[in-house]
Amino acid sequence: MSKTVIRKLFQGIANYGLAIGYFLLTLNDCNKMFVFCILILTSFLSMFTAGGETMLPYDLSSEYPATIMAIANCIANTSGMITTSVTGLILGDQGGSFARWNIVIYLIAGANFIGGLAFTLLVKAEPIKFKKDSKSDKSGDVDIEKGAKNSRL
């Protein structure tokens, strides 16, 4: 299997497994053992991201994987700020309402499903290739060791 297929397989197991697990949480009637088992299962399934999105920056660039990961993490962590506000809006003054908490859990399950779908449809574990600027090629190359321009005459 190619790297892309492996990354999609691992991330798909993680995202779709979490989405299904969270959806199953909404189907119980406060059965503590059921909830415990589902949460343990989702914790196990979330570990599959180690072979999916976590390794992707190394596949995209051998020189800048930490930068790619930092940018992706910065964007992803904004959900932490948004989630608390959305949860507060949904729950309102009824923090103990199972129906309202189920809405929150449905949103989390949906976000995991949509994220997994986007990953499996769009991601390729190949280095990013940039087009060279034709203007810079004509003007000459910079020799880093000598600090001077080499003309192409």
C-alpha positions as CSV (number, residue, x, y, z in Angstrom):
1,M,0.0,0.0,0.0
2,S,1.1,3.5,-0.7
3,K,1.7,6.1,2.1
4,T,-1.4,7.9,1.1
5,V,-3.6,4.8,1.5
6,I,-2.0,4.0,4.9
7,R,-2.5,7.6,6.1
8,K,-6.2,7.6,4.9
9,L,-6.8,4.1,6.5
10,F,-5.4,5.2,9.9
11,Q,-7.2,8.5,9.9
12,G,-10.4,7.0,8.6
13,I,-10.4,4.5,11.5
14,A,-9.8,7.3,14.0
15,N,-12.4,9.8,12.6
16,Y,-15.2,7.4,11.6
17,G,-14.7,5.3,14.8
18,L,-14.9,8.4,17.0
19,A,-18.0,9.6,15.1
20,I,-19.8,6.3,15.5
21,G,-18.7,6.0,19.2
22,Y,-20.0,9.5,20.0
23,F,-23.2,8.8,18.2
24,L,-23.7,5.6,20.2
25,L,-23.3,7.6,23.4
26,T,-26.5,9.4,22.6
27,L,-28.4,6.1,22.4
28,N,-28.0,5.0,26.0
29,D,-30.2,5.6,29.0
30,C,-27.5,6.5,31.5
31,N,-26.0,3.0,31.5
32,K,-22.7,3.7,33.2
33,M,-21.0,0.5,31.9
34,F,-22.1,1.2,28.3
35,V,-20.8,4.8,28.5
36,F,-17.5,3.5,30.1
37,C,-17.0,0.9,27.3
38,I,-17.8,3.4,24.5
39,L,-15.4,6.0,26.0
40,I,-12.6,3.4,26.3
41,L,-13.2,2.3,22.7
42,T,-13.1,5.8,21.4
43,S,-9.9,6.5,23.3
44,F,-8.4,3.4,21.7
45,L,-9.6,4.5,18.2
46,S,-8.3,8.0,18.6
47,M,-4.7,6.5,18.8
48,F,-5.0,5.7,15.1
49,T,-4.3,9.4,14.3
50,A,-0.6,8.6,15.0
51,G,-0.5,6.8,11.7
52,G,-2.7,9.4,9.9
53,E,-2.7,13.1,10.3
54,T,0.2,13.1,12.8
55,M,2.7,11.7,10.2
56,L,1.4,13.8,7.3
57,P,3.7,16.8,7.7
58,Y,6.7,14.5,7.3
59,D,5.2,13.2,4.1
60,L,4.6,16.7,2.7
61,S,8.0,18.2,3.3
62,S,11.3,16.8,4.5
63,E,12.7,20.3,5.3
64,Y,9.7,21.9,7.2
65,P,7.5,19.3,8.9
66,A,7.5,21.2,12.2
67,T,6.4,24.4,10.5
68,I,3.5,22.6,8.7
69,M,2.5,20.9,11.9
70,A,2.6,24.2,13.8
71,I,0.4,25.9,11.3
72,A,-2.1,23.0,11.2
73,N,-2.1,22.8,15.0
74,C,-2.8,26.6,15.3
75,I,-5.8,26.3,13.0
76,A,-7.1,23.1,14.7
77,N,-6.8,24.6,18.2
78,T,-9.2,27.3,17.3
79,S,-11.9,24.7,17.7
80,G,-11.2,24.6,21.4
81,M,-12.2,28.2,21.7
82,I,-15.2,27.8,19.5
83,T,-16.5,24.6,21.1
84,T,-16.8,26.1,24.6
85,S,-18.9,29.0,23.2
86,V,-21.1,26.8,21.1
87,T,-21.6,24.3,24.0
88,G,-22.6,27.2,26.3
89,L,-25.1,28.5,23.7
90,I,-26.7,25.1,23.3
91,L,-26.9,24.2,27.0
92,G,-27.9,27.7,28.1
93,D,-29.2,27.4,31.7
94,Q,-30.1,23.7,31.3
95,G,-26.7,22.1,31.9
96,G,-28.2,18.9,33.1
97,S,-30.5,18.3,30.1
98,F,-29.7,15.0,28.3
99,A,-31.4,16.3,25.1
100,R,-29.2,19.4,25.0
101,W,-26.1,17.4,25.7
102,N,-27.0,15.0,22.9
103,I,-27.1,18.0,20.5
104,V,-23.5,18.8,21.6
105,I,-22.4,15.2,21.1
106,Y,-24.1,15.0,17.7
107,L,-22.2,18.1,16.6
108,I,-18.9,16.5,17.8
109,A,-19.7,13.3,16.0
110,G,-20.6,15.2,12.9
111,A,-17.4,17.2,13.0
112,N,-15.4,14.0,13.3
113,F,-17.2,12.4,10.4
114,I,-16.9,15.5,8.1
115,G,-13.2,15.8,9.1
116,G,-12.6,12.1,8.3
117,L,-14.4,12.5,5.0
118,A,-12.4,15.6,4.0
119,F,-9.1,13.8,5.0
120,T,-9.9,10.6,3.1
121,L,-11.1,12.4,-0.1
122,L,-8.5,15.3,-0.3
123,V,-5.2,14.3,1.3
124,K,-2.2,13.0,-0.5
125,A,0.9,11.9,1.3
126,E,3.3,13.4,-1.3
127,P,5.8,16.2,-1.0
128,I,4.5,19.6,-2.0
129,K,5.9,20.7,-5.3
130,F,6.2,24.4,-6.1
131,K,6.5,25.9,-9.5
132,K,9.7,27.8,-10.1
133,D,9.4,31.4,-10.9
134,S,10.6,32.0,-14.5
135,K,11.7,35.5,-13.7
136,S,14.1,34.4,-10.9
137,D,15.6,31.7,-13.2
138,K,16.6,34.3,-15.8
139,S,18.2,36.7,-13.4
140,G,20.7,34.2,-12.1
141,D,21.2,31.9,-9.1
142,V,22.5,32.9,-5.8
143,D,25.5,30.9,-4.6
144,I,25.1,30.7,-0.9
145,E,28.7,29.6,-0.2
146,K,30.2,32.5,-2.2
147,G,27.4,35.0,-1.5
148,A,27.5,36.2,-5.1
149,K,25.2,35.9,-8.2
150,N,26.2,33.5,-10.9
151,S,25.0,34.9,-14.3
152,R,23.7,32.7,-17.0
153,L,25.4,34.4,-20.0
